[in-house]
Every structure is written in structure tokens, then in C-alpha cells.
């Protein structure tokens, strides 16, 4: 479809419509993962909800693929698609905080850096991502794992309501008492059911945190991982931290001799009494010889953006993930072997705990079904040069294959890559049948299929 055919849509918009004839088309179509090189028919930079309604109706009536771009951080690049109409929320990043009710409403282009900046002014936060450039929309719709998950649950557990434009162009509010089935599905079912134009969250008192970033030589992985496993199992829920594997980053608190070398890391924060912070982190400083560390109080938003410099738009990217019912000795051995061969300073292999508050929500209360799991690991392989694609993809697959015998069948949909569509049933787990029913009700024609797709039939 050319720009002339899209003129009928252009007349219905307040926002900008960008087509292949426009000089900024190439920059507008680019997403976070540079391996994704799609050429959409048009990109609507949404200015208001009316633009979303017009775009949804136009795509449906013209049988066009429809892609939704919130933060644009999707590893598979689902924020774009060939010959599609893209609804891009890049200009919709407003956050309104109500400190009296401890709630916040965020527009769908908001990143967690945007969100945390707004809520921190009031000493409040909710569970968000590990990286500040991650979008609020995508993370929440897939579940939402972050530092605060053990204490306050997933991002989707803190969702109060959502404004949604459905496949028939209708505007709906989804909440516990309005369109309850849609609200249930949005909390873990991804972007399958409509275009969410804003999210309302409950907030919690989180201001200064006692952060820890502790790096060890990869040769100590077995010792550190076993200690981490035992410590996190009994730690207060105010302690949220992940185990990971990296190349040593060029940061001031890591001696230069470790830059680019394989390291095992523990990163997180203590949100309880700040006076206890050093004592809460001391066991990790004593667990094994430390290559470098930063243990100090800091504002919560500062920790959330600490890794953003290593996660810049325009890198190549390829991800793999499964859930872990436990961090078994076998899984630790696999990480010790492959974590010591991390391919780039931009690659992150992380193991996130999802116990505590996450596990107290029933499996069927939201669409996020894997609440009996203890950990959500991800191999987020990222690198700069396209010439290295084949080697990095092979490394990621080999790592994932080594972990598979120690893992559950399903994985976190926010960590799935394009080729994981064949795993979609197990990834949505025991809530699959109900999700199909909700999909059939709100999107019977599968207009919203550029995602980890739930087919309505």
C-alpha cells in the first residue's frame, strides 16, 4: 500500500503519518533490535486516542497487518512489520501521579525511566523493569518482572485499570469491575486483545534503596550461585536481587584488568530499613573473592537505569529463556560452563527470582500463569556487528540447550524471540484455553497478531 492509498487515513489523524516516501521513514521504522529490518506501509505517531481508533479501523477495513510500538524494546521487534500499519506511541510518554491515592496513570509510550522519574518525586514506585529504556506497556502486558517483584508482585499485579481500543475500534476500560475478562487477559496475555492507550498502577513507598552490584570472577560461579540460591530462598521480600553472567563492564568500581573478562554478578537492592543495608549485602561480599563492587544507598530510579549504557538501541539481539522451578545443581553447572564464555559486554544472562508476592497470586487470577516457578532466567545476547550474527545465535542456542533439561517447558513471553511462536501454548501455560476464549471475543479476526500470538480459533 503506497502513501496515496493511505491519504484517507492521514485526514483522520492529529498525529504524523510517515510513509516510505518521507525522508524520516528509515529512522521511524527502526526498532531497538537492529536484526529486525521491516518495511511497514505507514507509521502513525499517535497524538491521541482518536488516532488509535482511526488506525485500528483502517487496518481492519484494509486487511493490513497492525503493529503496536510502545517503548519499542521488544527483542523480536514486534513494534514493526512488513507492509503493516504501525501505531507508534513514541510521543505519548506522560505520567500523572496521584500521591493521595498512591496511583499513577502512564501513557503507552512511557519507559520505566520516564515512569520512575515521575513517581520518585513523591517517594513512590511500582514493579518495573531492570533496564530504564524498557517500555511500561510491553513489560506489563507480558507480566512484568523487576527488582520489586518479591515484595510487591509483578507489574501486572499492580495494574488497576487499562484504557483499550479493541479490534472493532471501540474504546473500553478494563478493570476488576469493567470488562473483567479483558482485564484478566491483559495481565500476562501480551498485546493480543487490543491497543492499550494508558495504564493505571498502584504505587508503593519506595524512595532511597540500598543497592548492590557485586562482581566475581566467573571461576567462582558454582560457589556464588549456590550461596545466592540459599540466601534468596530465606531473604526478606525487601531484598530483590538477580544472579547474572556478563563480561566485566567498564565501570569505575571494577578494576580495568576485569573489563571484558567473564564475571558472575549479583545485582539488586534492599528496600527495608536503610540502616540495615550494609549488613544485608555483607554476606555477598564474603561469599567469594570479589572482583569489584558498589554497595551504597541510591535513589531507586538510579539503579533502574544503571545498565542502560550497555543496552542501546541499534545493536543486534537474540534471546532465549525458560522458567526454572528451582536453581538446581545441574542448572548451576550449565551456567558455570557457558556463563564463562559470554560473547560481548552487551550480553546479559540473568536469573530473576519470582517468589514472594508473585507466588501468592493464584495461577488463574491473572493470565500470567507460571507463579509456581522460582526463577525466570534469560539469555539476552546482544552485540554490535552483523558479521557476528551467526556465531552469537549459535552460542545462545547452545547455552539454552544446556539449560533445557533443568528447566520447565514454558518461558516468559517478554523473553521470547520471533522463532518461539511454536512454544506459545506452553508459554501461556494452564491459562491457554481461557485466553483463546477472550481472544475470540475481542479479536475474532486476529487483527492483533504481531506478538506471541494467541489465535482465536
C-alpha positions as CSV (number, residue, x, y, z in Angstrom):
1,X,0.0,0.0,0.0
2,X,1.5,3.3,-1.0
3,X,1.3,6.8,0.5
4,X,-1.6,7.8,-1.8
5,X,-3.7,4.9,-0.6
6,X,-3.0,6.0,3.0
7,X,-4.2,9.5,2.4
8,X,-7.7,8.6,3.6
9,X,-6.1,7.7,7.0
10,X,-4.0,10.8,7.1
11,X,-7.1,13.0,7.0
12,X,-8.3,11.3,10.2
13,X,-5.2,11.9,12.3
14,X,-3.8,14.5,14.6
15,X,-0.5,12.7,14.8
16,X,2.0,12.3,12.0
17,X,1.7,9.6,9.3
18,X,5.1,8.6,8.0
19,X,5.3,6.5,4.7
20,X,8.2,5.2,2.6
21,X,8.2,8.5,0.6
22,X,9.1,10.5,3.7
23,X,12.7,11.4,4.5
24,X,12.5,10.2,8.1
25,X,11.0,6.9,7.2
26,X,14.1,4.8,7.8
27,X,14.6,6.3,11.3
28,X,11.0,6.0,12.1
29,X,10.8,2.3,11.2
30,X,13.9,1.3,13.2
31,X,13.3,-0.6,16.4
32,X,15.6,-1.5,19.3
33,X,16.9,-4.7,17.8
34,X,18.9,-3.9,14.6
35,X,18.5,-7.5,13.4
36,X,14.9,-6.6,12.6
37,X,14.7,-4.8,9.3
38,X,11.0,-4.5,8.4
39,X,9.3,-2.1,6.0
40,X,5.9,-1.1,7.2
41,X,3.4,0.6,4.8
42,X,2.9,3.5,7.3
43,X,3.8,4.6,10.8
44,X,1.4,6.6,12.8
45,X,3.0,8.7,15.6
46,X,0.0,8.7,17.9
47,X,-1.1,12.1,19.2
48,X,-4.4,11.0,20.9
49,X,-6.7,8.1,21.4
50,X,-8.7,9.1,18.3
51,X,-5.6,8.3,16.2
52,X,-5.6,4.8,17.6
53,X,-9.2,4.3,16.8
54,X,-8.7,5.6,13.2
55,X,-5.6,3.4,12.8
56,X,-7.3,0.2,14.1
57,X,-10.3,0.8,11.9
58,X,-8.2,1.5,8.8
59,X,-6.0,-1.6,9.3
60,X,-9.0,-3.9,9.8
61,X,-11.0,-2.5,6.9
62,X,-8.0,-2.8,4.6
63,X,-6.8,-6.2,5.8
64,X,-3.5,-4.7,6.8
65,X,-1.1,-6.2,9.4
66,X,-1.1,-3.9,12.5
67,X,1.9,-3.5,14.8
68,X,1.9,-1.7,18.1
69,X,5.1,0.1,19.4
70,X,5.2,1.2,23.0
71,X,8.7,1.6,24.3
72,X,10.0,-0.2,21.2
73,X,12.2,-2.5,23.3
74,X,10.7,-5.9,22.0
75,X,13.5,-8.4,21.4
76,X,11.7,-9.9,18.4
77,X,11.0,-6.3,17.1
78,X,7.2,-6.7,17.3
79,X,6.9,-2.9,17.1
80,X,7.1,-3.1,13.3
81,X,6.2,-5.5,10.5
82,X,6.4,-5.6,6.7
83,X,3.5,-3.9,4.9
84,X,1.9,-3.1,8.2
85,X,0.4,0.0,9.8
86,X,2.4,0.8,12.9
87,X,0.9,2.6,15.8
88,X,3.9,4.3,17.4
89,X,3.4,5.8,20.9
90,X,6.9,7.5,20.9
91,X,5.3,10.9,21.6
92,X,2.9,9.6,24.4
93,X,5.1,9.4,27.5
94,X,3.0,11.3,30.0
95,X,2.7,10.1,33.6
96,X,0.2,11.5,36.1
97,X,0.8,10.7,39.7
98,X,-1.8,11.0,42.4
99,X,0.1,10.9,45.7
100,X,-3.2,10.9,47.8
101,X,-4.3,7.6,46.3
102,X,-0.8,6.3,45.6
103,X,-1.6,5.7,42.0
104,X,-0.2,6.7,38.6
105,X,-1.5,6.7,35.1
106,X,1.0,6.2,32.3
107,X,0.6,6.6,28.5
108,X,1.7,3.7,26.4
109,X,4.9,5.2,25.1
110,X,6.3,5.6,28.6
111,X,9.5,3.8,29.5
112,X,10.3,2.7,33.0
113,X,12.9,5.5,33.3
114,X,10.1,8.0,32.5
115,X,7.7,6.4,34.9
116,X,10.2,6.1,37.8
117,X,11.3,9.7,37.3
118,X,7.7,10.9,37.7
119,X,6.8,8.7,40.7
120,X,10.1,9.2,42.6
121,X,9.2,12.8,43.1
122,X,6.6,11.5,45.5
123,X,8.7,8.8,47.1
124,X,6.7,6.1,45.3
125,X,7.2,3.3,42.8
126,X,5.8,0.1,41.4
127,X,7.4,-3.0,40.0
128,X,9.1,-2.1,36.7
129,X,11.9,-3.4,34.5
130,X,15.6,-3.9,35.1
131,X,16.5,-1.5,32.3
132,X,15.2,2.0,32.1
133,X,14.6,2.0,28.4
134,X,12.1,-0.9,28.6
135,X,8.6,0.1,27.8
136,X,5.9,0.2,30.5
137,X,3.3,-1.3,28.1
138,X,5.1,-4.3,26.8
139,X,6.6,-5.3,30.2
140,X,3.2,-5.0,32.0
141,X,1.2,-6.9,29.3
142,X,3.6,-9.8,29.5
143,X,3.7,-9.9,33.3
144,X,6.4,-7.6,34.5
145,X,9.4,-8.9,36.4
146,X,11.7,-6.5,38.2
147,X,13.6,-5.7,41.4
148,X,10.4,-5.1,43.4
149,X,8.6,-8.3,42.4
150,X,9.4,-10.3,45.5
151,X,7.9,-7.5,47.7
152,X,5.1,-6.1,45.5
153,X,4.4,-8.7,42.8
154,X,4.7,-8.3,39.0
155,X,3.9,-5.1,37.1
156,X,0.6,-6.6,36.0
157,X,-0.3,-7.4,39.7
158,X,-0.1,-3.7,40.3
159,X,-2.3,-2.7,37.3
160,X,-5.6,-1.2,38.4
161,X,-7.1,-0.4,35.0
162,X,-6.3,0.0,31.4
163,X,-7.8,2.0,28.5
164,X,-8.1,-0.2,25.5
165,X,-9.1,0.2,21.8
166,X,-10.3,-3.2,20.6
167,X,-10.3,-4.7,17.1
168,X,-13.7,-3.3,16.3
169,X,-12.5,0.2,17.1
170,X,-14.3,0.5,20.4
171,X,-12.8,2.2,23.4
172,X,-13.1,0.2,26.6
173,X,-11.9,0.5,30.2
174,X,-10.7,-2.8,31.6
175,X,-10.6,-3.2,35.4
176,X,-11.7,-5.5,38.2
177,X,-15.3,-4.3,37.7
178,X,-15.4,-3.3,34.0
179,X,-14.8,-5.8,31.2
180,X,-13.3,-8.1,33.7
181,X,-12.4,-10.8,31.3
182,X,-10.3,-8.4,29.2
183,X,-8.6,-7.1,32.3
184,X,-7.7,-10.7,33.3
185,X,-6.2,-11.4,29.8
186,X,-4.2,-8.1,29.7
187,X,-2.3,-9.2,32.8
188,X,0.1,-11.6,31.1
189,X,-1.5,-12.3,27.8
190,X,0.5,-9.7,25.8
191,X,-0.7,-7.4,23.1
192,X,-3.3,-10.0,21.8
193,X,-6.5,-8.2,22.7
194,X,-6.3,-4.6,21.8
195,X,-4.3,-1.4,21.9
196,X,-3.8,-0.2,25.4
197,X,-3.5,3.6,25.4
198,X,-2.9,4.1,29.1
199,X,-2.2,2.1,32.3
200,X,-3.2,2.9,35.8
201,X,-1.0,1.4,38.6
202,X,-1.0,1.3,42.3
203,X,2.2,2.6,43.9
204,X,4.2,1.8,47.0
205,X,6.6,3.7,49.2
206,X,10.0,3.3,47.6
207,X,12.4,6.1,47.7
208,X,16.1,5.5,48.6
209,X,17.3,1.9,48.3
210,X,20.5,0.2,49.4
211,X,21.8,-1.1,46.1
212,X,24.4,-3.7,45.4
213,X,26.4,-4.5,42.3
214,X,28.9,-7.2,43.1
215,X,31.1,-8.9,40.6
216,X,33.2,-12.1,40.9
217,X,35.5,-13.9,38.6
218,X,33.5,-16.5,36.6
219,X,35.6,-19.2,38.2
220,X,33.6,-18.7,41.4
221,X,30.2,-19.2,39.7
222,X,29.5,-22.5,41.5
223,X,30.2,-21.0,44.9
224,X,28.3,-17.7,44.3
225,X,25.3,-19.4,42.6
226,X,24.8,-21.9,45.4
227,X,25.1,-19.1,48.0
228,X,22.7,-16.9,46.1
229,X,20.2,-19.8,45.8
230,X,20.2,-20.5,49.5
231,X,20.2,-16.8,50.5
232,X,17.3,-15.7,48.3
233,X,15.2,-18.6,49.5
234,X,15.2,-17.2,53.0
235,X,15.7,-13.5,52.4
236,X,13.0,-10.9,53.4
237,X,11.0,-9.8,50.5
238,X,12.5,-6.4,50.8
239,X,15.6,-7.9,49.3
240,X,15.3,-8.2,45.5
241,X,18.4,-9.3,43.5
242,X,19.3,-11.3,40.5
243,X,22.2,-13.6,39.7
244,X,23.9,-13.0,36.3
245,X,26.8,-13.6,33.9
246,X,28.5,-10.8,31.9
247,X,31.7,-9.6,30.6
248,X,33.2,-7.1,33.0
249,X,31.8,-3.7,32.1
250,X,33.9,-0.5,32.0
251,X,32.7,0.9,35.3
252,X,34.8,2.8,37.9
253,X,34.3,0.3,40.7
254,X,35.6,-2.6,38.6
255,X,39.4,-2.6,38.1
256,X,40.4,-2.3,34.5
257,X,42.0,-5.7,34.5
258,X,38.5,-7.2,34.7
259,X,37.0,-5.2,31.9
260,X,35.8,-7.5,29.1
261,X,36.6,-10.6,31.3
262,X,33.9,-13.2,32.2
263,X,32.3,-12.3,35.5
264,X,29.5,-13.7,37.7
265,X,27.3,-10.9,39.2
266,X,24.7,-10.3,41.9
267,X,22.7,-7.1,41.4
268,X,19.8,-5.8,43.3
269,X,18.6,-3.7,46.2
270,X,17.3,-3.7,49.8
271,X,14.2,-1.6,50.3
272,X,13.8,-2.1,54.0
273,X,15.4,0.0,56.8
274,X,18.3,1.8,55.2
275,X,20.3,1.2,58.4
276,X,20.3,-2.5,57.6
277,X,21.5,-2.1,54.1
278,X,25.2,-2.8,54.6
279,X,24.5,-5.8,56.7
280,X,22.1,-7.2,54.1
281,X,24.8,-7.1,51.4
282,X,27.8,-8.1,53.6
283,X,27.1,-11.9,53.1
284,X,27.6,-11.5,49.3
285,X,30.9,-9.6,49.8
286,X,32.0,-12.6,52.0
287,X,30.7,-15.4,49.8
288,X,33.7,-15.5,47.4
289,X,36.6,-13.2,46.3
290,X,35.1,-10.0,44.9
291,X,36.5,-8.5,41.7
292,X,34.6,-5.2,42.1
293,X,31.6,-3.9,44.0
294,X,29.3,-1.0,44.5
295,X,27.2,-1.2,47.6
296,X,25.6,2.1,48.6
297,X,22.3,3.9,49.1
298,X,20.9,5.5,45.9
299,X,17.6,6.6,44.5
300,X,15.6,3.7,43.1
301,X,15.5,5.3,39.6
302,X,19.3,5.4,39.5
303,X,19.5,1.6,39.9
304,X,16.9,1.2,37.2
305,X,19.0,3.0,34.6
306,X,22.3,1.6,35.7
307,X,22.6,-0.8,32.8
308,X,21.1,1.5,30.1
309,X,24.5,2.3,28.6
310,X,25.0,-1.4,27.8
311,X,21.5,-1.7,26.2
312,X,21.5,0.9,23.5
313,X,19.2,0.9,20.5
314,X,20.7,-0.3,17.3
315,X,22.5,-3.5,18.5
316,X,22.0,-7.0,17.1
317,X,19.9,-9.1,19.5
318,X,18.8,-12.7,20.0
319,X,17.1,-14.1,23.2
320,X,16.3,-17.4,24.8
321,X,14.5,-18.3,28.1
322,X,12.7,-20.9,30.2
323,X,11.3,-20.8,33.7
324,X,13.1,-22.6,36.5
325,X,11.2,-24.5,39.2
326,X,14.4,-24.3,41.2
327,X,18.0,-23.3,40.7
328,X,19.3,-26.9,40.7
329,X,22.9,-28.1,40.9
330,X,22.6,-29.1,37.2
331,X,21.4,-25.6,36.2
332,X,24.3,-24.1,38.1
333,X,26.8,-26.3,36.4
334,X,25.4,-25.3,33.0
335,X,25.7,-21.7,33.9
336,X,29.2,-22.2,35.2
337,X,30.3,-23.7,31.9
338,X,28.5,-21.3,29.5
339,X,28.4,-18.2,31.6
340,X,32.2,-18.1,31.4
341,X,32.0,-17.7,27.6
342,X,29.7,-14.7,27.4
343,X,30.3,-13.2,23.9
344,X,30.1,-9.5,24.4
345,X,30.0,-6.8,27.1
346,X,26.4,-6.1,25.9
347,X,25.2,-9.6,26.5
348,X,23.3,-10.3,29.8
349,X,22.4,-13.7,31.2
350,X,20.2,-13.0,34.2
351,X,18.3,-15.2,36.6
352,X,15.4,-13.3,38.2
353,X,13.6,-14.5,41.4
354,X,9.8,-14.7,41.2
355,X,8.9,-16.0,44.6
356,X,7.4,-14.0,47.4
357,X,4.5,-11.8,46.4
358,X,4.5,-13.2,42.9
359,X,3.7,-16.7,44.2
360,X,0.9,-15.5,46.5
361,X,-1.3,-14.7,43.5
362,X,-3.2,-17.7,42.2
363,X,-2.2,-19.2,38.9
364,X,-5.7,-18.4,37.5
365,X,-6.1,-14.9,38.9
366,X,-4.3,-13.3,36.0
367,X,-3.2,-14.6,32.6
368,X,0.4,-14.8,33.9
369,X,0.3,-18.5,34.8
370,X,3.8,-19.5,35.9
371,X,3.5,-18.5,39.6
372,X,4.7,-21.9,40.8
373,X,8.2,-21.2,39.3
374,X,11.0,-19.8,41.4
375,X,13.2,-18.1,38.8
376,X,12.8,-16.5,35.3
377,X,16.2,-16.7,33.5
378,X,17.0,-15.1,30.2
379,X,19.9,-15.3,27.8
380,X,19.8,-11.8,26.3
381,X,22.6,-11.9,23.7
382,X,23.4,-8.5,22.2
383,X,26.3,-7.5,20.0
384,X,27.3,-4.7,17.6
385,X,28.4,-6.2,14.3
386,X,26.0,-8.1,11.9
387,X,29.0,-10.1,10.8
388,X,28.9,-11.8,14.2
389,X,25.2,-12.8,14.0
390,X,25.8,-16.5,13.2
391,X,28.3,-17.1,16.0
392,X,26.2,-15.3,18.6
393,X,23.0,-17.1,17.6
394,X,24.7,-20.4,17.8
395,X,26.2,-19.6,21.2
396,X,22.8,-18.6,22.6
397,X,21.2,-21.8,21.3
398,X,23.9,-24.0,22.8
399,X,23.6,-22.2,26.1
400,X,19.8,-22.7,26.1
401,X,20.1,-26.3,25.1
402,X,22.4,-26.9,28.1
403,X,19.8,-25.4,30.5
404,X,16.7,-27.1,28.9
405,X,17.0,-30.4,31.0
406,X,16.9,-28.4,34.2
407,X,14.0,-26.1,33.1
408,X,10.3,-26.0,32.9
409,X,8.6,-26.2,29.5
410,X,7.2,-22.7,29.4
411,X,9.0,-19.4,29.2
412,X,8.2,-15.8,30.0
413,X,6.7,-14.2,26.9
414,X,8.6,-11.0,27.3
415,X,11.8,-13.0,26.9
416,X,10.7,-14.9,23.8
417,X,12.1,-14.3,20.3
418,X,10.5,-14.4,16.9
419,X,11.1,-18.1,16.4
420,X,9.4,-19.1,19.7
421,X,5.9,-19.0,18.3
422,X,5.8,-22.8,18.2
423,X,6.1,-22.6,22.0
424,X,3.2,-20.3,22.5
425,X,0.8,-22.8,24.2
426,X,3.3,-23.8,26.8
427,X,4.5,-20.2,27.3
428,X,0.9,-19.2,28.3
429,X,0.6,-22.3,30.3
430,X,-2.6,-23.5,32.0
431,X,-4.5,-20.4,31.1
432,X,-4.2,-21.0,27.4
433,X,-7.8,-22.2,26.8
434,X,-9.3,-19.2,28.7
435,X,-7.0,-16.8,26.7
436,X,-8.3,-18.3,23.5
437,X,-11.8,-17.6,24.5
438,X,-11.1,-14.0,25.4
439,X,-9.2,-13.6,22.1
440,X,-12.2,-15.0,20.2
441,X,-14.5,-12.4,22.0
442,X,-12.4,-9.3,21.5
443,X,-10.3,-10.1,18.4
444,X,-12.1,-12.8,16.4
445,X,-10.2,-11.9,13.2
446,X,-6.8,-11.9,14.9
447,X,-6.0,-8.3,13.9
448,X,-3.5,-8.2,16.7
449,X,-1.2,-11.0,15.7
450,X,2.2,-9.3,15.6
451,X,3.1,-10.7,19.0
452,X,3.5,-14.0,20.8
453,X,0.2,-14.8,19.2
454,X,-2.9,-16.4,20.6
455,X,-5.1,-17.5,17.7
456,X,-8.8,-17.1,18.3
457,X,-9.9,-20.4,16.7
